[in-house]
Amino acid sequence: MQKTKSDLIPFILITCLFFLWGFAHNLDPILIPHLKKSFTLTTTQSTLVDSSVFVAYFFMALPAGYIMKRWGYKTGIIAGLLLFALGSFLFVPAANNQSYNYFLFALFVIACGLTILETAANPYASSLGDPSTSTQRLNLAQSFNGLAAALAPAIGARIILTKGYTGEQLGTMTAAAQKAALAAEAYTVKTPYTILGIILLCIAFLFFKIKLPDIRDNNTANQNSTILKTFRHSHLSWAVVAQFFYVGAQVCVLSLFILYATQSAQISEIQAADYLSMGGLAFLVGRFLGTALMKYFTPRHLLSSFATVCVLLCLVAIFGKGMITIYALIGICFFMSIMFPTIFSLGIQQLGPDTEMASSLIVMSIVGGAILPRIFGLISDATGNIQMGYIVPLVAFAVVAYFGWKGSVVKKV
């Protein structure tokens, strides 16, 4: 499929989706310390925010793939936006009921919508143009996910975190007053998520009105695609494994950034959120630079090199002291920037009629974001040192490095 002018408008609209779900995901690092304090949670308990989000990817990925195959990508995108909006509106009753479980359910609904959007948007961005530049094109679209990563923490922190009580203020309250004050903090999430829900409804209406090209493979062989048949491609199998570990590592780094920074460098939550925004900016720059470098280096070799650097930076995060640990995390954000789209694109290359099933399987592997942060939290709580949790991302980036080096090579079946 060669790039045409008719591809441009659909590509721009699809790229907007990358920004939207990036913004939603990058509000989670703000929610975690906020809800941790509001409901007096341990680090492990607070990672249920990530678990409720990323477990949805596991359960919804195959149904999302079926929606695309049966009713088309446009229908899937609209359905994803509506679920995304519904989950955002559910934050209002969650805050009114002051229930942590209700918040987790709202996040699960949001993630169900995001699963459908990601299952549609990633192969769509890859397909709208010359196949030889699909990886660069997907990295370009994903760059706007990086823009959201730069903006969401700074905006979210000033809407949500600045309205809380300090430890000194809470210490002067009675137990009952302290409980009421902490629970009341949950109300600060109502406004941003309500606004987000309204925006999503408007965008869903826009997608309903426009015409999008149908990129489904109508080859009858596609109807016989099964999970076992799709897994006969070794590079896809490795892509599923690599994406599981990469997303788990990314969530450990980003979602637990504020908790980590306030302990390792002894800075405030607002300062930590600002450094997280710097990490998001580094992520964005890394996406653009990585996309440019793919003109001179093969995507798989660049992926392997960037992942190796992340392994080394994880060692700094574990054993470093003070601000150098924060700079190491910002460096990790830069070097992990190309990983998701590159793993995705390398995993679905040359799959033909198995592409839709493969896309769903890779999206399912995002469940790593529900599992690895829990292990991170357990290690942190068990050792009393959140820095030791970085053993988890270290191992994960090593797996990604191997995928780029060996696992991504396409073999004949």
N, C-alpha and C positions, 0 to 999 in steps of 0.2 A: 504494500500500500504506500504510494508515494505521497508526499506532503502536497496539499493543495490549499488554496485560499479558503475553501469551504471548511477546512479543518480548524482554522484559526479561532473563530468564535466559540465552537464547542470546547476547544482546548483551554481557552481563557476561563470559561464557566467551570470546567472540571477543576482547573487550578484553584479557583475560589474555594472549592470543597476542601482542598488540602489545608488552606488557611483556617477554615472553620473548625475542622476536627483537631487541628493542631492547637487552636486556642482553647478548646474544651479540655484536651489532655493536659495542657500546661497550666490550667487552673488547679489541677489535682495537687501539685506541690504546695499550693496555698491552702487547700482544703485540709491536707493531712495535719500540719501543726495546729491549724485552727480547730478542727474537730478533736484532735488529740487533747488539747487543753479543755475544750468545752465539755467533753465527756470523760475526762481524766483517764486516758487510755495509755497502755504501754506502747512501745515502738512496734512490737509485733501486732498488737490489736489495730494500730493506726494503719498498718499496711493492708487491712481489709478494704480500704478505699481502692487500692490498686487491684486487689483480688476481685472485687465486685465488678470492676470495669473490664478486666482482661479475661475473666472466665466467660464473659458474654461472647468474646470472639470465638472461643472454642465451640460453644453451642450454636451460634448463629451463622458460622462461616458456610457450612454446607447448605442450609436453607437459603442463604443469600445467593450462593451460586445457582441454586435451582430457580430462584426468582429471575436472575439475569437470563438464564437459558430459556425459561418458559415465557416470560413477559417482556424481556428486553431490559437494557441498561437504564433507559429513561425511567421506566416504572420503578426499578430498583432504587435509583437515586431519590425519587420523590418519596418512596416508602421510608428510606433511610432518614431523610430530612424530617419527616413527620414524627418518627420515633424519637429522633434527637430532640425535637421541640417538646414532645410529651414529657420526656425525662427531665428537661429543663424546668418545665412548669411544675413537676412533682416536688421540686425543692421548696415550694411554698408550703404545702401541707407537711412536708418533712420538718421544716422549721417551726411551724405552728404546733406540731405534736412533740417537738423537742426529742426526736427519736433517731438514734444513730442508725438503727436498722432500716428506717424509712429512707434516710439519706443514701444508704448503700443500695437500696432497691431503685431509687431514682437514678443513681449512677449506672446501675445495671441496664436500665431501660435506655439511657443515653448511649451506652456502649453497644447495645443491640443495633441502634441506628447507625452508629459509627462503623460497625462491622459491615453492614450492607453498603455504606458509602465507600469504604476502602476496597471491598471486593469489586465494586464497579469501577472506581476511579483509577486504581493502579493499572489494570490492563487497558482501560480506555486511554489514559495518557500515553501508554506505550504504543498503542495501535494507531493513534492519530498522526501518521507521518511515515517517513522512511524507516523501515525495520532496522537498518544498519545504525540508526541513531536513537533507538528506543531507550537505551539506558541513559543517555544524556538527557533525553526529553523527560523521562520520569524523574531524574534528579532535579531538573529545572522546575517541574511542577511541585516536587517535594520541598524545594527551596522556600516556598511560601508557607509550608509547615514550619520551617525554621524561623520565618518572620514572626509567626504566631508565638513561637517559643521565646522570642526576644521581647514581645510586647505583653503577653498574658501575665507573667509573674509580677512585673512592675505595676500593671493596672490592677490586677487582682489583690495584691498586697495592700494597696492604698484604699481599696474598697472594703476589704474583709479584715485584714490583720490589724489595721490601725485603730479599730473601734473596740478592741478587747481590753481586758483588765490586766494590769501588771501583777507580777507575783507579790509585790509589796501590798498592793491594794487588796488582793484576795486574802492575804494573810491577816488583815485587820477585820475580816468579816466573820460572822458566825457560820457554822457549817451549813445551815439552811440558806442563809443569804448567799454564801459562796456557791452553793449548788444552783440557786436561781440565777445568779450572775453569769455563771459559766454556760448554763443552758440558753440564756438570753443571747449570748454571742452568736448562736446558730442563726439568728434572724438576719445577720448581715449578708447572708448569701442570697436572700430572696430577690433583691433588686437586680443584681447582675445576671442571674439565671433567668429571670422573667424577661428581661430585655433580650437576652440571647434567644429565648424561645420565640419571641415575636419576630426577630430578624430571620430565624430559620423558616417560619411560616411564609414570610415574604419571598424568600429564595425558592422555596418549594413551589410557590405559585408561578414564579418566573420560569422554572424548569418545565412546569406544566404547559406554559404558553409557547415555548420555543420548540424548534425542530432539531433533534439530534440524530446524527447518522447511526444506523444499526450496525454494530461491529461484530455481531454474533457470527460464529462459524456455522454455516448451514449444511456443512458436510454431514451426510447421514451417519458417518462413523462416529460423529460426536455423540449420537444418541446412545452408543454402546460404551461410552467412557465410564469406567468404574475406578474406585479408589485403588484397588490392587493393580489394575492395568496401568494407571497413571504412575504408581510408585515403581514401575519397572525402569523408569528413567532415573539413574543413580544421581544425576546432578540435581534433580528435583528432591529426592530423598534427603540429600545433604542440605539443600536450601531450606527445607522444613526444619531440620535440626538447627541450622545456623540462625534462622529467624527466631526460633524459640529462645535461643540463648542471647541473641542480640537484643530483642525486645525486653527480655528480663533484665539485662544489663542496663539498658537505657532507662527503664523505669526505676531501677535502683539508684542510678545517678541523679536523675531529674526529680523524681517524686520525693526522695529523701534528702535532697540537697540542703534544704533549710534546716532540718533536724541535724544533719551532719555538720554544716557550717557553724551553727551556733555553739556546738560542742568542740569541734576541732580547732576553731579559730577564735572562739569566745566573742562573737559579734552578735548584734541584735537580729531579730527576725526580719525587720525591714531592710537592714543592710544585707542580710543573706539573700533576700528576695531580689535586691538590686544586682547582686553578684550572679544570681541565677539568670537574670535578664542578660547580663554580659555573656553568660554561657549560651543563652539562646541566640545572641548576636554572633558569637563564635560559631555556633551550629549553622546559622544562616550563611556566614562567610564561607564556611567549610563546604556547604552544598554548592555554592557558585564556583568556588575554586576547584572543588573536586570534579564538577561537571566539565570545567575548562581543561583540567589535566587529563581527562579521558580522551582528549584528542591526541595525546602524546603517549599515554600508557594504557594498557589494556585494563578494563574495569576490574577484572579479578585480581590482577597484580596490585592495583592501587588499593583495593579492598584489603588484601592481605597485609600490605605495608601499614595502612592506617590502623588496622586492628592490633598489629604488633606494638605500635607506639602506645595504644591504649592500655595494653598489658603493662608496659613500663610505667605509665602514669598511675595506674592502680597501685603499684608498689609505693609510689610517693604518697598516695592517699592513705595507705595503710600505716606507713612508718614515719611520715612527715609530721612536722609540728607547726602550728600557727598558720599564717596566710599562705604559705607555700602549698598547703593542702587545697585551698580554694582555687589557686591558680592551676593546680593539677587537674581539678574537676572541670575548669573552664577549658583546659587543653583536651580533656576527654570529649567534651561536647563538640569541639572542633573536629577531632579525628573520627568520631563516630557518625558524623553528619551524613556521609554517603552510604552508610551501611544498609539501612532498610530498603531504599529503592534499588540499590545495586544487587543485594541478595535476591530481591523479588524478581528483578529483570533477568538475572543470570539463571534463576530457578525455572522460569517459564520459557526460556529460549528453545526454539526448535521443537516445540511440543505439539503444534498443529491442533487437531481436534481435542487434545487433552488439556488445552490451555485453561478452560473455565474451571475444570475440576482441580487442576494444579493451583490456580489462583486461590480457590477456596481452601485448599490444604495449607498453603503458605499463610493465609490469613488466620486459619485455625491455630497455627503455631504461635500466634501472638499471645496465646495463653501463658507463655513463659513470663509475661508481665504480671500474671497473677501468682505465679509460683516462686520465682527467684527472689522477689522482694520479701516474701515471707521467710525464706531461708536467711536472707540478709538480716531481717529483724530478729530472728531467733538467735543468730550468732551475736548480734549486738547486745541483746538482753542477757544472754548467757555469759558473755565476757565483761559486760559493763562498759564496753568501749565500742562506739558506733563505727570507728575507723576499721575495726577488724571485719566488719561486714563487707568491706571491699574485696575480700577474698572471692566473693561470688561473682562480681563483674570481671575480675581478673581471669577466672576460669572461662567465663562466657566469651570474652574477647579472644581468648586463645582458640576456642572452637571456631569462631568467625574467621580468624587468620588461616586456619587449616582449610576451611571451605574455599576461601579465595585462592589458596595455593594449589590444592588438589581436588577438593570435592566438587568444584564448579565446572570441571572439564566435562564436556558433553561426550558421551560414549554411545556408539551404535547399539540399538536393541533389536 
